[in-house]
Amino acid sequence: MSTPHFQGNSGFISLFDHLLQLPSVSSGNISLDQSNLPVINLLAEVFEQLGFTCEIIRLEENPDKANLIATYGKGPGGLVLSGHTDTVPFDAQLWQNNPLKLTEKENRFYGLGSTDMKGFFAVVYAALEPLLKQSSDFRQPLIILATADEESSMDGARALARMGRPKARYAVIGEPTSLQPINMHKSVMMETIRIQGKSGHSSNPALGNNALEAMHEVIAELLKFRRHLQAEHQNPHFAVDVPTMNLGAIHGGDNPNRICGHCKLEFDLRLLPGMANDSIRDAIQAMISPLAEKYHTEIKLESLFPGVEAFENPHSELVKVAEKLSGYKAVTAAFGTEAPFLQELGMDTIVLGPGSIDMAHQPDEYMEASQVKPAIELIQALIRKYCF
């Protein structure tokens, strides 16, 4: 696909459409996983046209994935506008519109990633193009950050955190928040417990070691632990004001007349700010170790992915500025973002972007057209505040 020179309102539409036409699914399922390089390359060309210096950084563990750091201006400080370039998997048969094409109707922009979150880059472009014509003399740098694999592993953001880049004073992650600032969200953990028993004929239990029976007690301990966590930890700022644990999937055995030789449980936890993922893992490990001894079997706790820590930034300057500019008080979110990684780099960070999270990961995902102009104006105001 050739890259046109985007300009004006038609440039916004054209870029939006081009981004949606480039599939960039990230998934733990290798058969569904795709490279994000076409999206990264397109964004690099677009921002280079606007005068940015662009650096494409491929992930060491997966060279088919990359981050983009596009910088305008020099010096310390400045502002990062950040978004991820990947989408979740999709089933085209469930869509009434083409998921890989921009469809404008009913005052909505339909397409996979329209709100989560390729549309954010089109909005950023639409904010920048006229702004740079008015003034190209930035007092502090502006950095556009585009990351890989947010929807699966967050390996793009993890790689940046290891590199210690980018460096700026402020960061806005443009996840869909309906233009309401987010200053806190829960952590995300996805874990698995595997129990290796011994199969045998069901007519004589002594011939084997039933992994499913051991898992029954593991589950009972997990539910007890959940009750303990929820009794000890509450945060009234969240709609669900306690940490959660969801037992999501269980697999074990192969026949009713055979002793279950192996059982696997997958579950997730969402912890409140102030609760550390590793501490909870250690507590679960300490809880299941005696059960392994009791049942004379191997019980392993493993992480399905490294997890994302909770995010908290309640009283910062950026939060106050975003509240004033948007007209909304900052709120919390139940979903995880890359905010903890940017905060780890020392940046005053918030989550704020156009579109509704309710539309994310849904067939016929869309962004309301009414969100676009306010988002453009909000981004321009942030750039004037922190870069001019």
Secondary structure, DSSP 8 states (H G I E B T S, - for coil): -------HHHHHHHHHHHHHHS--B--SSTTT----HHHHHHHHHHHHHTT-EEEEEEETTEEEEEEEEEEES-SS--EEEEEE--B----GGG-SS-TTS-EEETTEEESTTTTTTHHHHHHHHHHHHHHHHH----SS-EEEEEES-TTTT-HHHHHHHHHT----SEEEE---STT--EEEE--BEEEEEEEE-B--BTT-GGGSB-HHHHHHHHHHHHHHHHHHHHHH---TTSSS-S-EEEEEEEEE-S-TTB---EEEEEEEEE--TT--HHHHHHHHHHHHHHHHHHHTSEEEEEESS--B--EE-TT-HHHHHHHHHHSS--EEESS--SHHHHHHTT-EEEE--SS-GGGTTSTT-EEEGGGHHHHHHHHHHHHHHHH-
